[in-house]
Amino acid sequence: MAGIGWRLERLVHQGTLAGATAAYAMGAAVMTMPWVLTTAVLVSLPAVVERGKADFAIGQTVVEVAYAVALLVDGPLQIVMSRHTSDRLYEGRRDAIAAPFFRGLGAAFLICFVTAAAVLFLLGQPAGAAVWGGALSAAVGAQWTALSVGNGLCSPWYVLGAVAAGAGHSFLLAGLLVGVTELGIPGYLFGLVSGQCLALSILLAGILRTLPDRVDESARLLPAFRDYLPLAAAGLAFNASLWVDKLVAWNLVGGESGTVHAHASTVAWFSTIPCLAWIFVEVETVFHRRYRAFYHGLEGGATLPELRRGVLALSGEAARLLRGAVGVQAGVIVALEFAAEHWIRWFGLPGSALLPFRVLLLSAGLQALTLLGLILLYYFDLRRDAFLAALGLLAGIAISTTAAAWLGWPPCTGTLLGCAAGAVMTWIRVDRGIRGTLRHVLLGQPFGAEEAPLAAPSRPD
């Protein structure tokens, strides 16, 4: 997202622990908040509402559907809106941000509400539960949409404060309404919805403060959907890949094994938080500097040797990002493998979740590396490659998990194979895409430095 890189640079280069902490916390919030909040809510539900109560199962279904719909349905919208905002910032047209943003926010609210309510109704849930689920999904989807735009407009401290205030309010009020007033699941869901609305309100206030009073009402969001449709589809496919193994396990394996796999998969994703936070900061700072330096040279009529040095710098940065992400994720996985028994007990999982959790730690790490590859494809504007890579990950996980279930293997083995195949294929596309982009640059660059500069390249988020 244009606009956030310089803020992260300033925080990191302060040389203070607080600055570095804020930068990486910002990365964790932007990259992992949907999954972290989903897991936190699912874990807090049995801690607040007793499992033996009649409406516990209804509440669990409502929460799972609401967050799943917000993650899947709103993901593509977030990508398009953040890209649209980034483009307008790059062009210096801040007055063209507000109108499309609020139209998109309204669309996110409506789509999430209708989709979640419809899914719950089709699952046979009561009408009241469907309405609560729609309201929760709408509030969550709108908040995540505002976060995707606000992280490039507001300061990291402000964004973190909004997220923390909303999460704290959600869990505190939900606990009070259940424990003190004994409102049960309706009270719990009201607490969650009100907390998400609080975070949304804070983010909206911060976004509006950064935008000019004059608003260009003629600005439209629809052209961005046409331009960035492959990126939106890639976001949808990647988000779906986080859930498809759970759906396969529930439907083909069922029973305790399917439930254990689903819960172990959700918990294993916590292991990616440090890696994804590191990726966010590094991509938006060091890699972004190298990227802009190369294209500034290209636009300014750099010589062929200078372009070749820029090519090597970009290739080296991509390799450095991959090595760094592998190192961070490997360290977390090793630590959690040793502490796996304690970890699953802390989350209330049965002993049978130990093996799936250990295997799914590797799967989550591979998905994090795939996400890094997709981000680099976004950077080089390889939209079709990004979509095909994400679709390949989704298909690989679905097919291999299904095959494992049919063969009587643990579903986690199929998930691991699918994630490995998706990661390898994505990075093959990254390597091929960078080399293809560089060949195009070298063929199009005039040999005389006095020649007119080439047209500006497509700009990344």
C-alpha positions, 0 to 999 in steps of 0.5 A: 500500500502506497503511503505506509512504507515511509512510516514503517521506515521511520519507525524501524530507523528510530533505533528504539525498541518501541519503534521496531515493535510498532512496525512489526505489530502493524505488519502482524495486524495487517497480514494476520488479523482476520485469522487471529481474530477468528481463532481468538473468538472460537477459543474464547467462546467455550471459555465464556459460554459453557459447552453444555448449554443448549445454544452453545452449538448454535453460537459456535456455528454462527461465529464460524460462518460469520468470520469465514464469510467475512474472510472469503467474500470481503477479501477480494473487495479489500484488495481492489479498494486498497489498490484503488486507494494506493493508485490515487495516493500515487497520483496525488488525487486524495479527493478521489478516495472518499467517495469510492471508499464509502461505496465499497464499504457499503457494499462490503457491509451488505454483501457480508450480511446477506451472504452470512445470513443466507448460509446460516439459514441454509444450514438450518439455524434459527432466524435470530441466529441468522440475523446475528451472524449476518450482523457480525459478518457485516461488522467484521467485513467492514472493519477489515475493509477499513483496515486495508485502506486505513493502513496506508493513510493513518499512522501505525500507532493509530491503526494498532490502537483501533484494532486493540480497542475493538478487540478488547471491547469485544471480549470484555463486553461479551464476557460481561453480558454472558457472565453478569447478565446471563444473556447467553449467546445473544449477549456474546454476539452483541459484545463481538458486534459492538467491538468490531463497530467500535474499531470500524468507527475509530478507523473511519475517523482516522481515514477522514482526517487524512482526506481533504474536505473536497470530495470528487463524487465522480470518482468510481470504484468499478473501473478498479474491479475491471482492472484488478479482477485477477488480483481479486480472484487471487485473493479469493482463491488464497483465502479459500485455500485456508478453509478448503482442507477443513471442509474436506475433513468435515465432509469426507472424514467427519466425526472427531477426526474431521473436527480435530483436523479443522481446529488443529489447522486453525491453531497452526496458523498462529505460527505464521504471525512472526513470519508474515509481520517480517514479510510485511515490513521488509517488503514495504521498506527494503524491497520497495526501495530497490523496486522503485530505484530500478524503475526510476532508473528505467523511466529516467533512461538508465544505461544497459549496465545500470539496468542489469545491476538493477535486475541483479538487485531485484533478484537478490532482494527476492531471494533474500526475502525468501531466505529470511521468511524461511528462517523466521518461519523455521525458527517458530516451527521448531520451537512449537514442535518442541512445545506442541503438547503444551500448545494444544492443551492450552487451546483445549484440543484433545491429545489426538490433535498432536500429530495433525498439529505438528504436520499442519505447522509445516503446512501453514509455513508453506502457505506463508511462503506462498503468500510472499510469492503472491505479493511479489507477483502483485508487485511486478503486476503479474496479475494472471500469474498471481491468480493461477498461483493462488488457484493452484494452491487451492486446487492442490490442497483440495485434491491432495486432502481429498485423496488422503481421506479416500486412502484412509490417511490423516487429512493433514498429510494431504494438506501438507502435500498440497501446500508444498506443491502450491508453494513450489509452483508459486515460486516457479512463477515468481522466478519466471515472472521476474526473468520475463519482466526483465527480458521485456525491460532489456528489449525495450530499453534504448541503448542511448541514454539520451533517448526519451524515457520509457513509459512508467511501469505499472505501480505496485500496491 
